[in-house]
Amino acid sequence: MILLVIILMACNSAKSSEDNLSYLDQNKMRLNAGLKAIENNTYGTIHSVLIMHNNDIIFEEYFNGWTEDSLHMMQSATKSVISTLMGIAIQEGFIDDVNQKVLPYFKHKAPENINKWKEEMTIEDLLTQQHGLKWQESPWNSPNNTWRKILATEGDWYKSILSSPMQCEPGTRFNYSNAAPVLTSGIIQEASKMSIDSFAKTYLFDPLNIKTYRFWEGNGGAKRNGSALLFLKSRDMLKIGQLYLNNGRWNDKQILPKSWVKKAAKTPITENHRDNRFYRFGYGYFWWNTPETMGSNPKTNTNIYLARGAGGQYIIVDPDNSMVVVITAWDLQKGNYIFDLYTRYIQPQVHKTTAPNLFAEGVLSKNVETSATLMPSNREFYFAKKDSFYANNQKSTIYKSISIDGKWSKPEIVSFSGTYSDSSPFVTPDGNRIYFSSNRPINRHTKKQDRDIWYVEKESNKWSAPKHLQVYNSEKSEYSPTLDKHGNLYFGSYRDGGFGSGDIWVSYLKNNTYQTPINLGSNLNTNGGEWGSCISPNGDFIIYEASGRDQNITHDGDLYISYFKNNQWSKSQYLGDLNSGGSDLSPKIHNKTLYFASNRHENFKVEMNNNNVDLYSIHLDSISAFKKHD
């Protein structure tokens, strides 16, 4: 079905304002592209997509056999509904406020391991997932998965959870868990003397005209185990988001306190999110939020907040654009990244950016290609290739391709590579040398344990035998050599004296002799890892790959830029609108064009464990951080 037809049907079946028509008109091409991505299973198995704009449903479509009457297993999006019920319980006077201590509600359960920290745990500590309990939920198949152990028992969940030892003081550390919402629903039941499903029906579902729903209550029912899972229709999930969009009001009645909506959406819990499950979000009262503009392209409004559930269950509230979007799906590999479907195809565009182009498309194989470097003539390029991105201790080989009548030839192994593991080739600005990193032995009798920098020279239109650079090679690996027009050599190294697992260094060329390497300093290097880099021909800026930083919490590396001015390197800038949700690496600069490698998916930005790494190119002037510097 063509999406434009669907849009027109949606417009005919919903109240259509001029703003809604304007939104559909401005975004129909992106929405069509989104439908194509869904039909191609780019985001796994999508069940439904609903868009509400200015309180009107302007788009509603179901896929893969799902219908408007289907109940969707909300998974952890249930937490956001439990938060809503807690806000209502406080408004109705059953509970004073979020500062109430947790243990008094469960005294009759006689939990074990009581100490001062556990006695100080509050309802707010539960809502912000800062409960302090010693609790592990990832990975699911771990024998130490606390929640899995709880599910496997026939015992009392409340007692089991509260008997867990404390790991830290409540309110000090984020630790995402199912324990927190279970305890929260238990508190609502104890305070109201109602089962959680009765409370929800009376104070939330009936006012919102939600008639069909189901709670999964675990072994023994809600009174003993709380609410672990809620099933709702997509339209009713949309109503939950609409309630928040309208600051807690429904049909001129304040169902939920306006102050609760603000707290739930924007409580800035952002620490300790170095985990794929959290994908750069902050956390409120069982609602996720976007405290900062996200680093990946396309960018995201900072006021968005959302309910998220495993497999791809989303209620997205976008107050700035008066929108609520519901997406339901099931794909445990891609489910955490279905938010990209919203940012890419549904959200009104925040920034228009220029996307990089695949380099030598159709010529390179579907393996791992990195470190594209070109001869000055632009008619010959070199790159490194290996079979897998994730396997360790793999052999890497250097290839070349030649431009013939404007088309790149089939790559061939270069004369100086193929026996050992060679990587990170770099053609010097004059085209007379290629520097690269290799584990080849310095002499035939000694096997090399680390990687050193080598080079080959043009001799009678052929490359010489590899030559070893002894001056700056250490007993630990050196990698990613690049040179400016003065011959100064920049490279990465694990050598002693750095800030982290890998740093970027420079060896200046003076009187035709390379000097003792100098670390480029803390404005570039951190206690994480700095990897592939490339110095500009004039030596005035450097682009490099780094990992272990706040911006790249979900993948191996992103690209950064630093400028050399006033005789020092500036604080590095994150190349936000260039980086993807995958790994972006091995930058090379040639004629004001940046070449780099990435395992981004061809249709969207994030793919877990995507093993295909391709080469990309983009003009430097298209990168916003570079333009801002100018």
C-alpha positions in Angstrom: 0.0 0.0 0.0 1.3 3.4 -0.9 1.7 5.5 2.3 0.2 8.6 0.7 -3.1 6.7 0.3 -2.9 5.7 3.9 -2.3 9.3 4.9 -5.4 10.5 3.0 -7.5 7.8 4.6 -6.2 8.8 8.0 -7.0 12.5 7.3 -10.6 11.5 6.3 -11.1 9.4 9.4 -9.8 12.0 11.9 -10.3 15.6 12.7 -8.0 17.5 10.3 -6.8 20.9 11.2 -4.7 23.1 8.9 -1.7 22.3 11.1 -2.2 18.6 10.6 -2.5 18.9 6.9 0.6 21.1 6.9 2.5 18.4 8.9 1.4 15.6 6.5 2.2 17.7 3.4 5.7 18.6 4.7 6.5 15.1 5.8 4.8 12.8 3.3 8.1 11.9 1.5 9.8 11.0 4.8 6.7 9.0 5.9 6.7 7.2 2.6 10.4 6.3 3.1 9.5 5.1 6.6 6.8 2.8 5.3 9.3 1.4 2.8 11.8 0.8 5.7 9.0 -1.0 7.6 8.1 -3.2 4.6 11.8 -4.1 4.2 11.9 -5.2 7.8 14.6 -2.7 8.5 13.3 -2.3 12.1 12.3 -5.9 12.6 8.6 -6.9 12.8 6.5 -3.7 13.3 3.0 -4.2 14.6 1.6 -0.7 14.5 2.4 3.0 14.0 0.1 5.7 15.2 0.7 9.5 15.0 -1.4 12.1 16.9 -0.9 15.7 16.2 -2.7 18.5 18.0 -4.8 15.8 19.7 -6.0 14.4 16.4 -5.0 11.0 15.1 -3.6 11.8 11.7 -2.0 8.4 10.9 -2.8 4.9 12.0 -1.5 1.7 10.3 -1.1 -1.9 11.4 1.3 -4.5 10.0 2.0 -8.2 9.9 -1.5 -9.3 10.9 -1.9 -6.9 13.8 -5.1 -4.8 14.0 -6.6 -2.0 16.1 -8.2 -4.6 18.3 -4.9 -6.4 19.1 -3.6 -6.2 22.7 0.1 -5.4 22.7 2.4 -6.7 25.4 3.9 -3.4 26.6 6.9 -5.0 28.4 8.8 -2.2 30.3 6.5 0.5 28.9 4.3 -0.9 31.7 6.6 1.0 34.1 5.4 4.3 32.7 1.8 3.4 33.4 2.7 2.4 37.0 4.3 5.8 37.4 1.1 7.4 36.2 -0.9 5.4 38.8 1.5 6.5 41.5 0.9 10.1 40.5 -2.8 9.6 40.7 -2.5 7.8 44.1 -0.8 10.9 45.5 -3.4 13.3 43.9 -6.2 11.2 45.4 -4.6 11.3 48.8 -3.8 7.7 49.3 -0.1 8.6 49.6 1.4 11.8 50.9 4.3 12.3 48.5 7.3 10.6 46.9 9.4 11.2 50.0 7.5 8.4 51.9 9.7 5.5 53.0 9.2 2.2 51.2 9.6 -0.3 54.1 6.6 0.7 56.2 4.3 -0.4 53.4 5.7 -3.9 53.6 6.3 -4.5 57.3 3.9 -7.5 57.2 6.2 -9.1 54.7 9.1 -9.3 57.2 11.9 -8.7 54.7 15.5 -9.7 55.5 18.8 -7.8 55.4 17.4 -4.6 56.9 19.9 -1.9 57.4 20.0 1.9 57.5 20.2 2.3 53.7 17.2 0.1 53.1 15.2 2.0 55.8 16.0 5.3 54.0 14.7 4.1 50.6 11.9 6.3 49.3 9.2 6.0 46.6 11.2 8.6 44.6 14.2 6.3 44.8 12.1 3.6 43.2 10.7 5.9 40.5 14.1 7.0 39.4 15.6 3.5 39.6 18.0 4.6 42.4 16.8 2.1 44.9 20.3 1.0 46.0 19.5 -2.7 45.9 22.1 -5.2 44.7 20.3 -6.1 41.5 21.3 -7.4 38.1 19.1 -7.8 35.1 21.4 -7.9 32.1 22.2 -10.1 30.3 19.0 -12.1 30.5 20.8 -15.5 30.3 23.2 -14.7 33.1 23.0 -17.1 36.1 23.2 -13.9 38.2 20.2 -12.3 36.7 18.2 -11.3 39.8 14.9 -10.7 38.0 15.0 -14.1 36.3 15.5 -15.8 39.6 12.5 -14.0 41.0 10.3 -15.0 38.1 11.3 -18.6 38.5 10.1 -18.8 42.1 6.6 -19.4 43.5 7.4 -17.1 46.4 6.4 -13.6 47.5 8.0 -11.1 45.1 7.8 -8.3 47.5 9.6 -10.1 50.3 12.2 -11.5 47.9 13.0 -8.1 46.4 13.1 -6.3 49.7 15.3 -9.1 51.2 17.9 -8.4 48.6 21.1 -6.9 50.1 21.8 -3.2 49.5 24.7 -2.3 47.2 24.8 1.5 47.8 22.9 4.3 49.4 19.5 5.0 47.8 19.4 8.0 45.6 23.0 7.8 44.5 23.2 5.3 41.7 21.0 4.4 38.7 20.3 0.7 38.4 17.5 -0.2 36.0 15.3 -2.9 37.3 11.8 -4.5 37.4 12.1 -4.6 41.2 11.3 -0.9 41.4 7.9 -0.9 39.5 6.8 -4.1 41.3 7.4 -2.4 44.7 5.7 0.8 43.4 2.6 -1.1 42.4 2.6 -2.9 45.8 2.7 0.5 47.6 -0.3 1.7 45.6 -2.2 -1.5 46.5 -1.3 -1.3 50.2 -2.2 2.5 50.4 -5.5 2.3 48.5 -6.6 -1.2 49.7 -7.4 -2.0 46.1 -5.8 -4.4 43.6 -3.7 -2.7 41.0 -6.1 -3.6 38.2 -9.1 -2.2 40.1 -7.2 0.9 41.0 -6.1 1.4 37.3 -9.7 0.8 36.1 -11.2 3.3 38.6 -8.7 6.1 38.3 -7.2 5.8 34.9 -8.7 3.4 32.4 -12.4 4.4 33.0 -11.8 8.1 32.7 -9.7 7.5 29.5 -12.4 5.1 28.1 -9.9 2.3 28.0 -12.2 -0.8 28.1 -9.9 -3.7 27.0 -6.7 -4.4 28.9 -4.9 -7.2 30.8 -2.4 -7.3 33.6 0.0 -10.2 33.9 0.5 -10.4 37.7 3.1 -13.1 38.1 2.9 -16.2 40.3 0.2 -15.6 42.9 -1.5 -12.5 41.6 -1.1 -8.8 42.0 -1.7 -8.7 45.7 1.3 -10.9 46.3 3.5 -10.0 43.4 2.5 -6.6 42.0 2.0 -5.8 38.3 4.8 -7.0 36.0 3.3 -6.6 32.6 0.4 -4.7 31.0 -1.4 -5.4 27.7 -3.1 -2.5 25.9 -4.4 -1.7 22.4 -2.3 0.8 20.4 -5.0 3.4 20.5 -5.2 3.2 24.3 -1.4 3.5 24.5 -1.8 6.7 22.5 -4.3 7.9 25.1 -1.7 7.5 27.9 0.7 9.7 25.8 -2.1 12.2 25.1 -2.8 12.5 28.8 0.8 13.5 29.4 0.8 15.8 26.3 -2.1 17.7 27.8 -0.4 18.0 31.2 -2.6 15.4 33.0 -6.0 16.8 31.8 -8.6 14.7 30.1 -12.0 16.1 29.1 -11.5 19.2 31.3 -10.7 17.0 34.3 -7.2 16.9 36.0 -6.6 13.1 36.0 -2.9 13.4 36.8 -1.2 16.4 38.5 0.5 18.7 36.1 3.5 18.7 38.5 3.7 15.0 38.1 3.9 15.2 34.3 6.9 17.6 34.7 8.7 15.4 37.2 8.1 12.2 35.2 9.3 13.7 32.0 12.4 15.7 33.0 14.0 14.4 36.3 17.6 14.4 35.1 18.8 11.0 36.0 21.5 10.5 33.4 24.4 8.8 35.1 25.6 5.2 34.8 23.9 4.6 31.4 26.9 2.9 29.7 24.7 0.2 28.3 23.0 -0.6 25.0 19.7 -0.8 26.7 19.8 2.9 27.6 20.9 4.3 24.2 21.7 7.9 25.3 18.5 8.6 27.3 18.0 10.2 30.6 15.4 9.0 33.1 12.5 10.5 35.0 9.7 8.8 37.0 9.7 5.5 35.0 9.8 7.6 31.8 12.8 8.0 29.6 13.8 11.4 28.3 16.3 13.1 26.0 18.3 15.5 28.3 20.7 16.5 25.5 20.5 16.6 21.7 21.5 13.1 20.7 24.8 12.7 18.9 23.6 10.6 16.1 22.0 11.9 12.9 19.1 12.9 12.7 19.1 14.9 15.9 16.3 14.8 18.5 14.4 17.5 20.3 15.5 17.8 23.9 12.0 17.9 25.4 10.9 14.5 24.1 10.1 11.8 26.7 8.9 8.2 26.2 7.8 4.9 27.5 9.9 2.1 26.2 9.5 -1.7 26.3 11.6 -4.6 25.1 11.1 -5.6 21.5 10.0 -2.2 20.4 7.0 -0.9 22.5 7.0 2.9 22.4 4.8 5.8 23.6 6.7 8.9 22.4 5.5 12.4 23.7 6.9 15.4 21.8 5.4 18.5 23.5 7.3 21.0 21.3 5.5 19.6 18.2 2.3 18.7 20.0 2.7 15.1 19.0 2.3 11.6 20.5 3.5 8.6 18.5 2.9 5.0 19.4 5.1 2.2 17.8 4.7 -1.4 18.7 6.9 -4.2 17.4 8.8 -7.3 18.3 12.5 -7.7 17.6 14.8 -8.2 20.5 17.9 -7.3 18.4 16.6 -4.0 16.9 13.8 -3.2 19.4 15.9 -0.7 21.4 16.6 1.3 18.3 13.1 1.7 16.9 13.2 5.2 18.3 15.2 5.9 15.2 12.0 5.2 13.1 10.6 8.2 14.9 13.6 10.5 14.6 14.2 9.7 11.0 10.8 9.5 9.4 8.2 11.0 11.8 9.6 13.8 14.0 9.5 17.2 12.3 13.1 17.7 11.3 15.3 19.4 13.8 18.3 20.0 11.6 18.9 19.3 8.0 22.2 17.5 7.6 24.2 16.2 4.7 24.7 12.4 4.8 28.0 10.8 3.7 28.2 8.9 0.5 29.2 5.3 0.1 32.7 5.3 -1.5 33.4 3.0 -4.4 29.9 1.6 -4.2 29.5 -1.7 -5.9 33.2 -2.4 -6.0 34.1 -3.3 -2.5 32.9 -6.6 -1.0 30.6 -7.0 2.0 33.4 -7.5 4.5 35.4 -5.0 6.5 37.0 -2.2 4.6 38.8 0.7 6.4 41.4 3.4 6.0 40.7 4.7 2.4 43.7 6.8 1.3 44.1 8.3 -2.2 47.0 9.2 -4.4 47.2 12.9 -5.3 45.9 12.2 -8.8 42.6 10.7 -7.3 43.0 7.8 -9.6 44.4 5.2 -7.2 43.2 4.4 -3.7 44.4 2.0 -1.0 42.6 0.5 1.9 42.8 -2.2 4.5 40.5 -5.2 4.5 39.7 -8.1 6.8 36.9 -10.6 7.1 35.2 -9.7 10.4 34.8 -6.5 12.5 34.3 -8.2 15.8 36.6 -11.3 15.8 40.0 -10.7 17.5 43.5 -11.2 16.2 42.5 -11.2 12.6 44.8 -10.8 9.7 44.3 -7.5 7.8 45.6 -6.9 4.3 46.2 -3.8 2.2 44.5 -3.6 -1.2 44.4 -1.0 -4.0 42.0 0.0 -6.8 42.5 2.1 -9.9 40.1 4.4 -11.6 39.5 3.4 -15.2 37.2 5.6 -17.2 35.7 6.9 -14.0 35.1 3.5 -12.4 37.1 1.8 -9.7 38.7 -1.5 -10.7 38.3 -4.7 -8.7 40.6 -4.4 -5.7 43.9 -6.3 -5.6 46.4 -7.0 -2.9 49.3 -4.6 -3.1 52.8 -6.0 -3.6 54.1 -5.3 -0.1 51.1 -6.9 1.8 49.5 -10.3 2.2 51.9 -12.2 4.3 51.5 -10.4 7.6 48.7 -8.4 9.2 48.9 -4.9 7.7 46.5 -2.0 8.4 45.9 1.7 8.4 47.6 2.7 5.0 48.3 6.4 4.5 49.5 8.0 1.3 51.7 11.0 1.9 50.6 14.3 0.4 53.2 14.0 -2.4 52.3 10.4 -3.2 55.8 9.1 -2.8 55.3 7.0 0.3 52.7 4.8 2.0 52.9 4.4 5.8 51.1 1.6 7.5 50.9 -0.4 10.7 52.1 -4.1 10.7 52.9 -7.0 12.9 55.7 -8.2 10.5 58.9 -9.1 12.3 61.8 -6.7 12.2 64.0 -9.7 11.4 63.1 -13.1 10.2 64.0 -14.9 13.4 61.8 -12.9 15.8 58.0 -13.1 15.8 56.5 -9.7 16.5 53.9 -9.5 19.3 53.0 -5.8 18.7 52.5 -3.6 15.7 55.0 -1.0 14.4 54.9 1.7 11.8 56.4 0.8 8.4 56.6 2.5 5.0 57.2 1.8 1.3 58.6 4.3 -1.2 58.1 4.8 -4.9 61.0 3.3 -6.9 60.7 3.2 -10.7 57.0 3.5 -10.5 56.8 0.5 -8.1 56.7 0.2 -4.3 59.9 -0.7 -2.5 60.2 -3.4 0.1 58.7 -2.3 3.5 61.1 -0.3 5.7 60.8 -0.1 9.5 60.8 3.2 11.4 62.7 2.5 14.5 62.8 6.0 16.0 59.3 6.2 17.5 58.2 2.5 17.5 58.0 1.1 21.1 57.5 -2.3 22.6 53.7 -1.7 22.4 51.6 -1.3 19.3 51.7 1.8 17.1 49.0 2.3 14.6 47.2 4.8 12.2 50.2 6.8 10.9 49.5 10.1 9.0 51.8 12.9 8.1 51.3 16.6 7.4 53.0 18.5 4.5 56.0 19.2 6.8 56.6 15.5 7.4 55.5 15.5 11.0 54.1 12.1 11.9 51.0 11.6 13.9 50.0 8.1 15.1 48.2 6.1 17.8 50.0 4.0 20.4 49.5 1.9 23.5 52.9 3.0 24.7 53.5 4.0 28.3 52.9 7.6 29.4 49.5 8.0 27.9 46.1 8.7 29.4 44.2 5.6 28.5 44.3 2.3 26.5 45.3 4.1 23.3 46.4 7.7 22.7 47.4 9.9 19.8 51.1 11.1 19.6 53.2 13.2 17.3 56.9 12.8 16.3 58.2 16.1 14.8 60.6 16.0 11.9 63.6 18.2 12.5 66.8 18.1 10.4 65.4 15.0 8.7 65.3 13.2 12.0 62.1 12.2 13.9 62.1 13.4 17.4 60.9 11.7 20.6 57.1 11.3 20.4 54.9 13.8 22.3 51.4 13.0 23.6 48.9 15.4 22.1 47.5 16.0 25.6 44.2 15.8 27.5 42.2 18.0 25.1 42.3 15.0 22.8 43.3 11.9 24.8 41.3 10.5 27.7 41.2 7.5 29.9 39.1 5.8 27.2 40.6 4.9 23.9 41.8 7.1 20.9 42.3 5.1 17.8 42.5 5.9 14.1 43.4 9.5 13.4 44.3 11.8 10.5 46.2 15.1 10.6 45.2 17.7 8.0 47.8 18.5 5.3 48.6 21.9 7.0 48.6 20.4 10.5 45.9 22.8 11.7 43.3 20.2 12.7 43.1 16.5 13.4 40.1 14.1 13.1 40.2 10.9 15.1 38.2 8.0 16.4 37.5 7.7 20.2 35.6 5.3 22.4 34.6 5.2 26.0 33.2 8.7 26.1 29.7 9.9 27.1 28.7 10.6 23.5 29.4 7.0 22.3 27.9 4.9 25.0 26.3 2.4 22.7 29.1 1.4 20.3 32.8 1.2 19.7 33.7 4.6 18.5 32.8 8.0 17.0 34.7 10.7 15.2 36.0 13.9 16.8 37.9 17.0 15.7 40.5 19.2 17.4 42.2 22.3 16.1 45.7 23.5 16.6 45.8 27.2 17.4 47.8 29.4 19.7 50.4 26.6 19.8 48.0 24.1 21.4 45.3 21.6 20.6 41.7 22.8 21.3 39.2 20.7 23.3 38.0 18.1 20.9 34.5 18.5 19.3 32.1 15.6 18.7 31.2 15.4 15.0 27.6 14.8 16.0 25.7 15.0 12.7 28.2 12.7 11.0 28.5 9.9 13.6 26.0 7.1 13.5 24.7 4.6 16.1 27.3 2.1 14.8 31.1 2.4 14.8 32.7 5.3 12.8 36.4 4.9 12.4 39.7 5.3 10.4 39.3 8.9 9.1 41.5 10.1 6.2 41.6 13.6 4.7 42.2 14.2 1.0 41.5 17.4 -1.0 39.0 18.7 1.6 37.1 15.4 1.6 36.9 13.2 4.7 37.0 9.4 4.0 36.0 7.1 6.9 34.7 3.7 7.6 31.4 2.8 9.3 29.3 -0.3 10.1 26.1 1.9 10.0 23.2 0.1 8.4 22.4 1.4 4.9 18.8 2.2 5.8 19.1 3.4 9.3 21.7 4.5 11.9 21.9 1.7 14.4 22.4 -2.1 13.9 23.6 -4.2 16.7 26.7 -6.3 15.7 26.6 -5.2 12.1 29.7 -6.9 10.8 29.8 -5.1 7.4 32.1 -2.1 7.5 32.0 0.1 4.4 33.9 3.2 3.3 32.2 6.6 3.1 33.1 10.1 2.0 31.8 13.6 2.7 33.1 17.1 2.0 34.5 18.7 5.1 32.3 21.8 4.5 29.2 19.6 5.0 30.2 18.7 8.6 28.6 21.3 10.9 31.4 21.2 13.5 33.9 22.0 10.8 31.8 24.8 9.4 31.3 26.3 12.9 35.0 26.5 13.4 35.4 28.4 10.1 
